[in-house]
Amino acid sequence: MRKTGLLVLVMICLMPACTWVTHNLEKMGLQIDNTPPKDEKEKLYDKLVKNLYHSDYIVRKNAAAALGAMKTAQAVSPLIDALRDKNEEVRLVAAEALVQIGQPAIVPLTSVIACAGCPPPLINITVLTKIGAVVIPSLVDALKSEGCFDRQYLVSALINLGKPAVDPLLPVLLDKTDCARKATAYILGEIGDQAAIEPLLKSLKDESPWVREAVVVALTKIDDPRRVEPIIQALWDENEWVNKAAAYALQKIATPLAINPLITFLKLGKPDEIHQAAAEALISIGPPATEPLLTALYDKDERLRKTAADCLERLNWEPLRDVDKAWWLVTKHRMEEAGELEDFAIAPLVLALRNKDWQVRRDAMQALKEIGLHAVDAVIPTLKDEDKWVRQAGIEMLKYYGDERAIDPINDFLVSDASCMERRKIYHAVIDDFPSAKIIKPMECPDEHFCEICGKPATYFSKLVFKSLCETHRVFCEGTVVGFY
């Protein structure tokens, strides 16, 4: 007891001296380390982090595995660095280690998911997906804040997480950023959960055409009958990209409800790619589209007729009536075969005279000539057509037939307000085939010049003979052209 008391007394006496020593050491620039010694766990952690940068990949791999087993948040940063290791085994073990650590790794992984110089994004996505649904809120927040070109990896991660991501994503459809809304629509479509149908249908009215397009694509991938009518309505969207998306969507859905809207859509004169997408949608519907397509084969719109004929051919359609076969053959420009059907082919052949391709018009005229006088009644109205090519074709065919029923329509044309040159041309085309007394000679045109030999439009004026001449009668000038019109 006395010894203990003596020891305490000595320590009290020495305390001022210890303080004086410490004070003087600090004056000399020296410090005493008062930090308590590291425990064994901290020493192990430091050693493992150091081993992550060892030259031997096996040492690095074992270090990553050991850090994962420690499950400490401190290990997240060095393990994320290890995801860039040149050895694949080390990268995979580091990824598994981060999965073991779990939630503390979520925010750091999300922040580097697509930054320059960061670990490969696909590895980050794999890690986040394995961690589970707890990462979804962080990913959704990042989806709203990242730039358009950095979202693809976030999108992949959320798609991999599947249905648990649907409810947290739905509010993003109303986000202020177009890119976020578009990406969300895409994700919901890839997940394919019917819980997203109603919010997606509302987004079809989004102000951004790119969002509306993404919504149509998303609806294509969610099997729900509520999507059909809105997708059909998207055919009439003001934006052609949305139109195209709707046409492609209807190809995949292949519902008979879309047949009539698609045929109406084909009349709108859309660009070839969109027009063809709508045609493919009709083909994908199959036999139910045959009758409506057959009706379209008789339409006045040439492009629609051609599309209908092509679709029927793709559907292996076989005509049951000669009239249907005739219209189909003419639309496919197989005029000679159509001509063999005689009376059934007259109407489509006359309509073919409007074609912009002169070869098609020529073949149609030849087929009508082969049919003979049966075609006269159908040809006569062409003399009053607004299209000059149709009128000229009608004149040529009536001239070929020599039918005097053409005289009155010809005379009506010759006194019409058509151009003087055109009237003169037709007059000289028919005067030799019909009694001249019955053909009205058109009035001279003071502002136009005609060959004084044949009456055709004149191109040259020769001072040698003082006459206006056409190309054919230029020889009378011995090839010398002094003036021309």
Secondary structure, DSSP 4 states (H G I P E B T S, - for coil): -HHHHHHHHHHHHHHHHHHHHHHHHHHTT-----PPPP-HHHHHHHHHHHHTT-SSHHHHHHHHHHHHHHT-GGGHHHHHHHTT-SSHHHHHHHHHHHHHH-GGGHHHHHHTSS-TTSSPHHHHHHHHHHH-GGGHHHHHHHHHHS-GGGHHHHHHHHHHH-GGGHHHHGGGGG-S-HHHHHHHHHHHHHHT-GGGHHHHHHHTT-S-HHHHHHHHHHHHTS--GGGHHHHHHGGG-SSHHHHHHHHHHHHHH--GGGHHHHHHHGGG---HHHHHHHHHHHHHH-GGGHHHHHHHTT-S-HHHHHHHHHHHHHTT---SSHHHHHHHHHHTT-HHHHHTTTHHHHHHHHHHTT-S-HHHHHHHHHHHHHH-GGGHHHHGGGGG-SSHHHHHHHHHHHHHHT-GGGHHHHHHHHTSSS-HHHHHHHHHHHTTTS-GGGSPPPPP-TTS-B-TTT-SBP-EEETTTTEEE-SGGGGGGTT--SEE-
